[in-house]
Amino acid sequence: MLSVSNITKSYKNIKVVDSLSFSLELGKVTGFVGNNGAGKTTTMNIMLGLKKSNTGGVLYDSEPLNQYADPSKIVGIVSSEDTFSRGSTVNEHLRSLTLLSDVPRERIGRVLEEVELTEKSRTTIKKLSNGMKQKLKIATAILSMPKYLILDEPFNGLDPESTKWLRKFLESYVKGGDRSVFVSSHVLSELAQFIDNLIVIDNGKLIIQDDWQNIVKNHRNPNLEDVFLELISKKNTTQ
């Protein structure tokens, strides 16, 4: 499993992440939520090795990510930022990635089919809609068939059809029971429709990690926005 153990990150003596620990289960989609400034982005950057924690660490199947020869085969990343070379075609973009990793070129066709972009393989990226660009981000992330898929605000800017497609894709990605999806999002109404587990943080601290259905049973209103506000409110009143 992927385990985050007692990570802390401070900037100028201000703790952005504070002794945070949680783990991800295989075969599950885990939602990761918190208010702006809660420490979600910093936590995810530490998970991906983009930032170093002051204490603690992150292990992927008992090993730090930097111990793997090809981290892209361990974790796929879907960022909220658009970092594509807009003049490249879809196929050119993916082909360049196969040159950086030990991935057979035939994998490109299978991935494009999986994300429903086969007909756009020769289209330049700048001509893609937001929904298609998000599919290309997914294709980029899963090209090496990673065990873990981490997404940051993947629903931003998507129309209802693209949102539905992404939700169904993420559900299917973990269906075999040997992969895990971790989704950070402010679109709580969407997360509530398909997550298996929920992690809530506030001021860099863990508020709760539990099975989503267990959380629903323990709250009068199973609406995720209301659950989130209630959890944060309880935390603040007990400080």
Phi and psi restraints in degrees (value plus and minus 20) as a CYANA .aco file:
   2 LEU   PHI    -114.5   -74.5
   2 LEU   PSI     103.2   143.2
   3 SER   PHI    -145.0  -105.0
   3 SER   PSI     110.4   150.4
   4 VAL   PHI    -125.1   -85.1
   4 VAL   PSI      99.1   139.1
   5 SER   PHI    -142.2  -102.2
   5 SER   PSI      88.0   128.0
   6 ASN   PHI      33.0    73.0
   6 ASN   PSI      23.8    63.8
   7 ILE   PHI    -101.9   -61.9
   7 ILE   PSI     120.3   160.3
   8 THR   PHI    -154.2  -114.2
   8 THR   PSI     118.1   158.1
   9 LYS   PHI    -158.8  -118.8
   9 LYS   PSI     105.2   145.2
  10 SER   PHI    -142.5  -102.5
  10 SER   PSI     126.3   166.3
  11 TYR   PHI    -145.9  -105.9
  11 TYR   PSI      97.5   137.5
  12 LYS   PHI      31.8    71.8
  12 LYS   PSI      28.1    68.1
  13 ASN   PHI      48.2    88.2
  13 ASN   PSI      -8.8    31.2
  14 ILE   PHI    -125.5   -85.5
  14 ILE   PSI     101.7   141.7
  15 LYS   PHI     -99.4   -59.4
  15 LYS   PSI      96.2   136.2
  16 VAL   PHI    -110.0   -70.0
  16 VAL   PSI     -56.6   -16.6
  17 VAL   PHI    -145.0  -105.0
  17 VAL   PSI     110.5   150.5
  18 ASP   PHI    -146.5  -106.5
  18 ASP   PSI      78.7   118.7
  19 SER   PHI      29.8    69.8
  19 SER   PSI      30.3    70.3
  20 LEU   PHI    -110.7   -70.7
  20 LEU   PSI     110.9   150.9
  21 SER   PHI    -157.2  -117.2
  21 SER   PSI     117.8   157.8
  22 PHE   PHI    -186.6  -146.6
  22 PHE   PSI     151.5   191.5
  23 SER   PHI    -160.7  -120.7
  23 SER   PSI     137.9   177.9
  24 LEU   PHI    -132.0   -92.0
  24 LEU   PSI     115.3   155.3
  25 GLU   PHI    -112.2   -72.2
  25 GLU   PSI     123.8   163.8
  26 LEU   PHI     -91.2   -51.2
  26 LEU   PSI     127.0   167.0
  27 GLY   PHI      58.6    98.6
  27 GLY   PSI      -9.7    30.3
  28 LYS   PHI    -147.7  -107.7
  28 LYS   PSI     130.0   170.0
  29 VAL   PHI    -122.4   -82.4
  29 VAL   PSI     103.1   143.1
  30 THR   PHI    -130.6   -90.6
  30 THR   PSI     105.7   145.7
  31 GLY   PHI    -109.3   -69.3
  31 GLY   PSI     120.5   160.5
  32 PHE   PHI    -145.1  -105.1
  32 PHE   PSI      90.6   130.6
  33 VAL   PHI    -151.2  -111.2
  33 VAL   PSI     138.9   178.9
  34 GLY   PHI     155.1   195.1
  34 GLY   PSI     140.0   180.0
  35 ASN   PHI     -85.9   -45.9
  35 ASN   PSI     144.5   184.5
  36 ASN   PHI     -75.7   -35.7
  36 ASN   PSI     113.0   153.0
  37 GLY   PHI      64.7   104.7
  37 GLY   PSI     -13.5    26.5
  38 ALA   PHI     -94.2   -54.2
  38 ALA   PSI     -38.1     1.9
  39 GLY   PHI      88.3   128.3
  39 GLY   PSI      -7.8    32.2
  40 LYS   PHI     -85.6   -45.6
  40 LYS   PSI     -69.0   -29.0
  41 THR   PHI     -84.0   -44.0
  41 THR   PSI     -62.7   -22.7
  42 THR   PHI     -82.2   -42.2
  42 THR   PSI     -62.2   -22.2
  43 THR   PHI     -79.7   -39.7
  43 THR   PSI     -66.0   -26.0
  44 MET   PHI     -87.0   -47.0
  44 MET   PSI     -56.8   -16.8
  45 ASN   PHI     -84.1   -44.1
  45 ASN   PSI     -56.5   -16.5
  46 ILE   PHI     -88.0   -48.0
  46 ILE   PSI     -61.7   -21.7
  47 MET   PHI     -79.0   -39.0
  47 MET   PSI     -55.8   -15.8
  48 LEU   PHI    -112.7   -72.7
  48 LEU   PSI     -16.3    23.7
  49 GLY   PHI      56.2    96.2
  49 GLY   PSI      -5.7    34.3
  50 LEU   PHI    -104.7   -64.7
  50 LEU   PSI     -40.7    -0.7
  51 LYS   PHI    -155.6  -115.6
  51 LYS   PSI     132.5   172.5
  52 LYS   PHI    -119.8   -79.8
  52 LYS   PSI     116.0   156.0
  53 SER   PHI    -100.8   -60.8
  53 SER   PSI     135.2   175.2
  54 ASN   PHI     -95.0   -55.0
  54 ASN   PSI     -55.2   -15.2
  55 THR   PHI    -158.5  -118.5
  55 THR   PSI     143.2   183.2
  56 GLY   PHI      55.1    95.1
  56 GLY   PSI    -189.9  -149.9
  57 GLY   PHI    -190.4  -150.4
  57 GLY   PSI     157.4   197.4
  58 VAL   PHI    -147.1  -107.1
  58 VAL   PSI     110.0   150.0
  59 LEU   PHI    -141.2  -101.2
  59 LEU   PSI     115.2   155.2
  60 TYR   PHI    -127.2   -87.2
  60 TYR   PSI      86.7   126.7
  61 ASP   PHI      33.2    73.2
  61 ASP   PSI      29.3    69.3
  62 SER   PHI      54.2    94.2
  62 SER   PSI     -11.8    28.2
  63 GLU   PHI    -150.0  -110.0
  63 GLU   PSI     122.3   162.3
  64 PRO   PHI     -83.5   -43.5
  64 PRO   PSI     130.0   170.0
  65 LEU   PHI     -79.5   -39.5
  65 LEU   PSI     -55.6   -15.6
  66 ASN   PHI     -94.1   -54.1
  66 ASN   PSI     -22.6    17.4
  67 GLN   PHI    -107.1   -67.1
  67 GLN   PSI     -29.6    10.4
  68 TYR   PHI    -109.1   -69.1
  68 TYR   PSI     118.7   158.7
  69 ALA   PHI     -81.5   -41.5
  69 ALA   PSI     -57.0   -17.0
  70 ASP   PHI    -154.4  -114.4
  70 ASP   PSI      70.0   110.0
  71 PRO   PHI     -77.5   -37.5
  71 PRO   PSI     -44.7    -4.7
  72 SER   PHI     -85.8   -45.8
  72 SER   PSI     -38.2     1.8
  73 LYS   PHI    -106.2   -66.2
  73 LYS   PSI     -28.7    11.3
  74 ILE   PHI    -120.0   -80.0
  74 ILE   PSI     -66.7   -26.7
  75 VAL   PHI    -156.4  -116.4
  75 VAL   PSI     115.0   155.0
  76 GLY   PHI    -126.0   -86.0
  76 GLY   PSI     122.4   162.4
  77 ILE   PHI    -139.0   -99.0
  77 ILE   PSI     109.1   149.1
  78 VAL   PHI    -136.6   -96.6
  78 VAL   PSI      80.9   120.9
  79 SER   PHI    -103.5   -63.5
  79 SER   PSI     138.6   178.6
  80 SER   PHI     -97.8   -57.8
  80 SER   PSI     -32.6     7.4
  81 GLU   PHI    -112.4   -72.4
  81 GLU   PSI     131.3   171.3
  82 ASP   PHI    -118.8   -78.8
  82 ASP   PSI      87.1   127.1
  83 THR   PHI    -134.4   -94.4
  83 THR   PSI      -3.0    37.0
  84 PHE   PHI     -90.1   -50.1
  84 PHE   PSI     132.0   172.0
  85 SER   PHI    -102.1   -62.1
  85 SER   PSI      85.0   125.0
  86 ARG   PHI     -85.8   -45.8
  86 ARG   PSI     -39.9     0.1
  87 GLY   PHI    -103.9   -63.9
  87 GLY   PSI     -31.4     8.6
  88 SER   PHI     -99.4   -59.4
  88 SER   PSI     134.4   174.4
  89 THR   PHI    -103.9   -63.9
  89 THR   PSI     146.5   186.5
  90 VAL   PHI     -76.6   -36.6
  90 VAL   PSI     -67.3   -27.3
  91 ASN   PHI     -85.4   -45.4
  91 ASN   PSI     -60.8   -20.8
  92 GLU   PHI     -82.7   -42.7
  92 GLU   PSI     -60.0   -20.0
  93 HIS   PHI     -80.3   -40.3
  93 HIS   PSI     -70.2   -30.2
  94 LEU   PHI     -88.8   -48.8
  94 LEU   PSI     -55.9   -15.9
  95 ARG   PHI     -83.5   -43.5
  95 ARG   PSI     -57.8   -17.8
  96 SER   PHI     -83.5   -43.5
  96 SER   PSI     -52.0   -12.0
  97 LEU   PHI     -92.5   -52.5
  97 LEU   PSI     -53.4   -13.4
  98 THR   PHI     -85.9   -45.9
  98 THR   PSI     -44.4    -4.4
  99 LEU   PHI     -95.8   -55.8
  99 LEU   PSI     -40.2    -0.2
 100 LEU   PHI    -112.6   -72.6
 100 LEU   PSI     -34.5     5.5
 101 SER   PHI    -155.6  -115.6
 101 SER   PSI     141.5   181.5
 102 ASP   PHI    -101.4   -61.4
 102 ASP   PSI      47.5    87.5
 103 VAL   PHI    -141.7  -101.7
 103 VAL   PSI     105.7   145.7
 104 PRO   PHI     -84.9   -44.9
 104 PRO   PSI     123.9   163.9
 105 ARG   PHI     -80.9   -40.9
 105 ARG   PSI     -47.6    -7.6
 106 GLU   PHI     -82.7   -42.7
 106 GLU   PSI     -41.3    -1.3
 107 ARG   PHI     -83.1   -43.1
 107 ARG   PSI     -47.8    -7.8
 108 ILE   PHI     -78.4   -38.4
 108 ILE   PSI     -68.0   -28.0
 109 GLY   PHI     -81.5   -41.5
 109 GLY   PSI     -59.7   -19.7
 110 ARG   PHI     -87.5   -47.5
 110 ARG   PSI     -59.7   -19.7
 111 VAL   PHI     -87.1   -47.1
 111 VAL   PSI     -62.9   -22.9
 112 LEU   PHI     -82.1   -42.1
 112 LEU   PSI     -56.6   -16.6
 113 GLU   PHI     -87.3   -47.3
 113 GLU   PSI     -59.6   -19.6
 114 GLU   PHI     -84.0   -44.0
 114 GLU   PSI     -56.1   -16.1
 115 VAL   PHI    -119.7   -79.7
 115 VAL   PSI     -11.4    28.6
 116 GLU   PHI      42.0    82.0
 116 GLU   PSI      26.8    66.8
 117 LEU   PHI    -143.5  -103.5
 117 LEU   PSI      -5.9    34.1
 118 THR   PHI     -75.2   -35.2
 118 THR   PSI     -62.8   -22.8
 119 GLU   PHI     -92.5   -52.5
 119 GLU   PSI     -30.5     9.5
 120 LYS   PHI    -126.6   -86.6
 120 LYS   PSI      -7.5    32.5
 121 SER   PHI     -79.9   -39.9
 121 SER   PSI     -51.4   -11.4
 122 ARG   PHI    -120.7   -80.7
 122 ARG   PSI     -11.0    29.0
 123 THR   PHI    -104.9   -64.9
 123 THR   PSI     118.3   158.3
 124 THR   PHI     -90.7   -50.7
 124 THR   PSI     125.2   165.2
 125 ILE   PHI     -80.5   -40.5
 125 ILE   PSI     -54.4   -14.4
 126 LYS   PHI     -85.2   -45.2
 126 LYS   PSI     -36.5     3.5
 127 LYS   PHI    -113.8   -73.8
 127 LYS   PSI     -22.1    17.9
 128 LEU   PHI     -99.7   -59.7
 128 LEU   PSI     128.0   168.0
 129 SER   PHI     -94.2   -54.2
 129 SER   PSI     150.0   190.0
 130 ASN   PHI     -78.8   -38.8
 130 ASN   PSI     -61.1   -21.1
 131 GLY   PHI     -83.2   -43.2
 131 GLY   PSI     -61.1   -21.1
 132 MET   PHI     -88.8   -48.8
 132 MET   PSI     -57.2   -17.2
 133 LYS   PHI     -83.9   -43.9
 133 LYS   PSI     -57.2   -17.2
 134 GLN   PHI     -87.0   -47.0
 134 GLN   PSI     -57.3   -17.3
 135 LYS   PHI     -83.8   -43.8
 135 LYS   PSI     -57.1   -17.1
 136 LEU   PHI     -88.2   -48.2
 136 LEU   PSI     -55.8   -15.8
 137 LYS   PHI     -81.3   -41.3
 137 LYS   PSI     -61.9   -21.9
 138 ILE   PHI     -82.8   -42.8
 138 ILE   PSI     -66.3   -26.3
 139 ALA   PHI     -78.2   -38.2
 139 ALA   PSI     -62.2   -22.2
 140 THR   PHI     -80.6   -40.6
 140 THR   PSI     -63.6   -23.6
 141 ALA   PHI     -89.2   -49.2
 141 ALA   PSI     -52.9   -12.9
 142 ILE   PHI    -121.3   -81.3
 142 ILE   PSI     -14.4    25.6
 143 LEU   PHI     -77.0   -37.0
 143 LEU   PSI     -58.4   -18.4
 144 SER   PHI    -112.2   -72.2
 144 SER   PSI      -8.7    31.3
 145 MET   PHI      35.0    75.0
 145 MET   PSI      35.9    75.9
 146 PRO   PHI     -90.8   -50.8
 146 PRO   PSI     134.3   174.3
 147 LYS   PHI     -96.6   -56.6
 147 LYS   PSI     -52.7   -12.7
 148 TYR   PHI    -138.4   -98.4
 148 TYR   PSI     118.4   158.4
 149 LEU   PHI    -144.9  -104.9
 149 LEU   PSI     101.5   141.5
 150 ILE   PHI    -136.9   -96.9
 150 ILE   PSI     105.2   145.2
 151 LEU   PHI    -144.5  -104.5
 151 LEU   PSI     115.3   155.3
 152 ASP   PHI    -132.6   -92.6
 152 ASP   PSI      92.6   132.6
 153 GLU   PHI      28.9    68.9
 153 GLU   PSI      36.1    76.1
 154 PRO   PHI     -93.6   -53.6
 154 PRO   PSI     -34.5     5.5
 155 PHE   PHI    -113.1   -73.1
 155 PHE   PSI     -25.8    14.2
 156 ASN   PHI     -80.7   -40.7
 156 ASN   PSI     109.0   149.0
 157 GLY   PHI      57.3    97.3
 157 GLY   PSI     -14.0    26.0
 158 LEU   PHI    -111.3   -71.3
 158 LEU   PSI     124.0   164.0
 159 ASP   PHI     -98.5   -58.5
 159 ASP   PSI     147.9   187.9
 160 PRO   PHI     -76.0   -36.0
 160 PRO   PSI     -57.8   -17.8
 161 GLU   PHI     -86.4   -46.4
 161 GLU   PSI     -64.3   -24.3
 162 SER   PHI     -87.3   -47.3
 162 SER   PSI     -56.9   -16.9
 163 THR   PHI     -82.4   -42.4
 163 THR   PSI     -63.8   -23.8
 164 LYS   PHI     -84.1   -44.1
 164 LYS   PSI     -61.8   -21.8
 165 TRP   PHI     -81.2   -41.2
 165 TRP   PSI     -65.3   -25.3
 166 LEU   PHI     -83.9   -43.9
 166 LEU   PSI     -62.5   -22.5
 167 ARG   PHI     -79.3   -39.3
 167 ARG   PSI     -66.3   -26.3
 168 LYS   PHI     -85.6   -45.6
 168 LYS   PSI     -57.5   -17.5
 169 PHE   PHI     -83.1   -43.1
 169 PHE   PSI     -66.1   -26.1
 170 LEU   PHI     -85.3   -45.3
 170 LEU   PSI     -56.9   -16.9
 171 GLU   PHI     -81.7   -41.7
 171 GLU   PSI     -62.7   -22.7
 172 SER   PHI     -91.4   -51.4
 172 SER   PSI     -48.1    -8.1
 173 TYR   PHI     -84.0   -44.0
 173 TYR   PSI     -51.1   -11.1
 174 VAL   PHI    -120.0   -80.0
 174 VAL   PSI     -17.3    22.7
 175 LYS   PHI     -80.7   -40.7
 175 LYS   PSI     -53.4   -13.4
 176 GLY   PHI     -92.6   -52.6
 176 GLY   PSI     -32.8     7.2
 177 GLY   PHI      66.4   106.4
 177 GLY   PSI     -18.9    21.1
 178 ASP   PHI    -135.3   -95.3
 178 ASP   PSI      -7.1    32.9
 179 ARG   PHI    -157.6  -117.6
 179 ARG   PSI     143.0   183.0
 180 SER   PHI    -157.2  -117.2
 180 SER   PSI     123.6   163.6
 181 VAL   PHI    -141.1  -101.1
 181 VAL   PSI     115.4   155.4
 182 PHE   PHI    -145.4  -105.4
 182 PHE   PSI      98.2   138.2
 183 VAL   PHI    -143.2  -103.2
 183 VAL   PSI      99.3   139.3
 184 SER   PHI    -118.2   -78.2
 184 SER   PSI     107.6   147.6
 185 SER   PHI    -179.0  -139.0
 185 SER   PSI     128.8   168.8
 186 HIS   PHI    -112.7   -72.7
 186 HIS   PSI     -27.5    12.5
 187 VAL   PHI    -105.6   -65.6
 187 VAL   PSI      57.5    97.5
 188 LEU   PHI     -86.6   -46.6
 188 LEU   PSI     -53.9   -13.9
 189 SER   PHI     -82.8   -42.8
 189 SER   PSI     -51.3   -11.3
 190 GLU   PHI     -98.1   -58.1
 190 GLU   PSI     -63.8   -23.8
 191 LEU   PHI     -76.7   -36.7
 191 LEU   PSI     -60.7   -20.7
 192 ALA   PHI     -81.2   -41.2
 192 ALA   PSI     -39.3     0.7
 193 GLN   PHI    -101.0   -61.0
 193 GLN   PSI     -36.8     3.2
 194 PHE   PHI    -164.3  -124.3
 194 PHE   PSI     -25.5    14.5
 195 ILE   PHI     -94.4   -54.4
 195 ILE   PSI     131.4   171.4
 196 ASP   PHI    -117.6   -77.6
 196 ASP   PSI     -58.8   -18.8
 197 ASN   PHI    -146.0  -106.0
 197 ASN   PSI     136.7   176.7
 198 LEU   PHI    -150.8  -110.8
 198 LEU   PSI     112.6   152.6
 199 ILE   PHI    -139.0   -99.0
 199 ILE   PSI     106.3   146.3
 200 VAL   PHI    -138.9   -98.9
 200 VAL   PSI     110.8   150.8
 201 ILE   PHI    -145.1  -105.1
 201 ILE   PSI     137.4   177.4
 202 ASP   PHI    -170.6  -130.6
 202 ASP   PSI     111.5   151.5
 203 ASN   PHI      31.5    71.5
 203 ASN   PSI      19.0    59.0
 204 GLY   PHI      57.6    97.6
 204 GLY   PSI     -18.5    21.5
 205 LYS   PHI    -130.5   -90.5
 205 LYS   PSI     128.8   168.8
 206 LEU   PHI     -92.6   -52.6
 206 LEU   PSI     107.6   147.6
 207 ILE   PHI    -115.2   -75.2
 207 ILE   PSI     -64.7   -24.7
 208 ILE   PHI    -181.9  -141.9
 208 ILE   PSI     125.6   165.6
 209 GLN   PHI    -154.9  -114.9
 209 GLN   PSI     100.8   140.8
 210 ASP   PHI    -181.5  -141.5
 210 ASP   PSI     145.5   185.5
 211 ASP   PHI     -82.3   -42.3
 211 ASP   PSI     112.9   152.9
 212 TRP   PHI     -79.3   -39.3
 212 TRP   PSI     -59.4   -19.4
 213 GLN   PHI     -86.5   -46.5
 213 GLN   PSI     -54.5   -14.5
 214 ASN   PHI     -84.1   -44.1
 214 ASN   PSI     -60.0   -20.0
 215 ILE   PHI     -84.4   -44.4
 215 ILE   PSI     -62.6   -22.6
 216 VAL   PHI     -79.2   -39.2
 216 VAL   PSI     -62.7   -22.7
 217 LYS   PHI     -83.0   -43.0
 217 LYS   PSI     -48.5    -8.5
 218 ASN   PHI    -114.2   -74.2
 218 ASN   PSI     -12.4    27.6
 219 HIS   PHI    -148.6  -108.6
 219 HIS   PSI     122.4   162.4
 220 ARG   PHI     -86.3   -46.3
 220 ARG   PSI     -56.2   -16.2
 221 ASN   PHI    -135.2   -95.2
 221 ASN   PSI      94.2   134.2
 222 PRO   PHI     -96.9   -56.9
 222 PRO   PSI     -11.8    28.2
 223 ASN   PHI     -88.8   -48.8
 223 ASN   PSI     107.1   147.1
 224 LEU   PHI     -82.6   -42.6
 224 LEU   PSI     -55.8   -15.8
 225 GLU   PHI     -80.9   -40.9
 225 GLU   PSI     -62.7   -22.7
 226 ASP   PHI     -89.7   -49.7
 226 ASP   PSI     -59.2   -19.2
 227 VAL   PHI     -80.9   -40.9
 227 VAL   PSI     -66.0   -26.0
 228 PHE   PHI     -80.0   -40.0
 228 PHE   PSI     -68.9   -28.9
 229 LEU   PHI     -82.7   -42.7
 229 LEU   PSI     -58.0   -18.0
 230 GLU   PHI     -86.4   -46.4
 230 GLU   PSI     -61.3   -21.3
 231 LEU   PHI     -84.3   -44.3
 231 LEU   PSI     -64.3   -24.3
 232 ILE   PHI     -84.9   -44.9
 232 ILE   PSI     -60.7   -20.7
 233 SER   PHI     -83.2   -43.2
 233 SER   PSI     -63.9   -23.9
 234 LYS   PHI     -82.5   -42.5
 234 LYS   PSI     -60.6   -20.6
 235 LYS   PHI     -82.7   -42.7
 235 LYS   PSI     -63.8   -23.8
 236 ASN   PHI     -89.0   -49.0
 236 ASN   PSI     -53.2   -13.2
 237 THR   PHI     -98.8   -58.8
 237 THR   PSI     -37.2     2.8
 238 THR   PHI    -115.9   -75.9
 238 THR   PSI     -23.8    16.2
